[in-house]
Amino acid sequence: MTGSVLEIVEFKSSADVEQVQKAASLLESWLRNQAGFKWRRLSLRDDGIFVDCIEWDDMNSAKIAAETIMTEPSAHAFMQLIDGPSVVMHHATIVLSN
């Protein structure tokens, strides 16, 4: 199956919502310039887990971005706020989109 891919990253942070939101927004320019990027939504669950969802044109675009973000300077502040051991990352092929 080929098609658009949804990247879902769940994580904890000891920072407050505004700090995470501000740091996450620093990535917007970089994300928008990545091949295959469609959109991003950052959410906060009732249990305090952040959920970062990004749609990509395909799995290859998602994987390349996941690899390169680790060395992207604009991602540094955001990455510093993430509790590394709490990270759970999934990729799923979108089968229905309205």
C-alpha positions as CSV (number, residue, x, y, z in Angstrom):
1,M,0.0,0.0,0.0
2,T,1.3,3.4,-0.9
3,G,0.1,6.9,0.0
4,S,0.3,9.6,2.5
5,V,1.8,8.7,5.9
6,L,0.8,10.0,9.3
7,E,3.6,10.3,11.8
8,I,2.5,10.2,15.4
9,V,5.0,11.0,18.2
10,E,3.9,10.8,21.8
11,F,6.1,12.2,24.5
12,K,6.2,13.7,28.1
13,S,7.7,17.0,29.0
14,S,8.3,18.6,32.3
15,A,7.9,22.0,30.6
16,D,4.6,23.8,30.6
17,V,2.4,23.9,27.5
18,E,3.4,27.4,26.5
19,Q,7.1,26.4,26.5
20,V,6.5,23.3,24.4
21,Q,4.3,25.2,22.0
22,K,6.9,28.0,21.6
23,A,9.8,25.6,21.0
24,A,7.7,23.5,18.6
25,S,6.8,26.5,16.6
26,L,10.5,27.2,15.9
27,L,10.4,24.1,13.7
28,E,7.7,25.3,11.4
29,S,10.0,26.8,8.8
30,W,12.2,23.8,8.7
31,L,9.2,21.4,8.4
32,R,7.6,23.4,5.7
33,N,10.8,23.1,3.6
34,Q,11.0,19.3,4.0
35,A,10.1,17.3,0.9
36,G,6.7,15.6,1.3
37,F,5.5,17.7,4.3
38,K,1.8,18.4,4.3
39,W,0.7,19.6,7.8
40,R,1.4,19.3,11.5
41,R,-0.7,19.3,14.7
42,L,0.6,19.3,18.2
43,S,-1.9,18.2,20.9
44,L,-2.0,17.6,24.6
45,R,-3.9,14.7,26.1
46,D,-5.7,14.8,29.4
47,D,-3.0,12.6,30.9
48,G,-0.3,15.1,30.1
49,I,1.1,13.3,27.1
50,F,1.9,15.5,24.0
51,V,0.9,14.1,20.6
52,D,2.7,15.5,17.6
53,C,1.0,14.4,14.3
54,I,2.6,15.2,10.9
55,E,1.3,14.1,7.5
56,W,3.8,13.3,4.8
57,D,3.4,12.5,1.2
58,D,5.1,9.1,1.7
59,M,7.1,7.0,4.1
60,N,10.4,7.9,2.6
61,S,9.8,11.6,3.2
62,A,8.8,10.8,6.8
63,K,11.9,8.7,7.4
64,I,14.3,11.2,5.9
65,A,12.8,14.0,8.1
66,A,13.0,11.9,11.2
67,E,16.7,11.3,10.6
68,T,17.6,14.8,9.7
69,I,15.6,16.5,12.5
70,M,18.1,15.2,15.0
71,T,20.8,17.5,13.7
72,E,18.6,20.5,12.8
73,P,19.5,23.6,14.9
74,S,15.9,24.9,14.9
75,A,14.8,21.6,16.6
76,H,17.3,21.9,19.5
77,A,15.0,23.8,21.9
78,F,12.1,21.5,21.2
79,M,14.2,18.3,21.6
80,Q,15.5,19.6,25.0
81,L,12.0,19.7,26.4
82,I,11.2,16.1,25.4
83,D,11.6,13.3,28.0
84,G,13.5,11.0,25.7
85,P,12.6,7.6,27.3
86,S,8.9,8.6,27.1
87,V,8.9,8.9,23.3
88,V,6.7,6.6,21.3
89,M,6.8,7.1,17.5
90,H,4.5,5.4,14.9
91,H,4.0,5.8,11.2
92,A,0.8,4.7,9.6
93,T,-0.4,4.8,6.0
94,I,-3.5,6.9,5.6
95,V,-6.4,4.8,4.2
96,L,-9.2,7.4,4.5
97,S,-9.0,11.2,4.6
98,N,-12.0,13.5,4.3
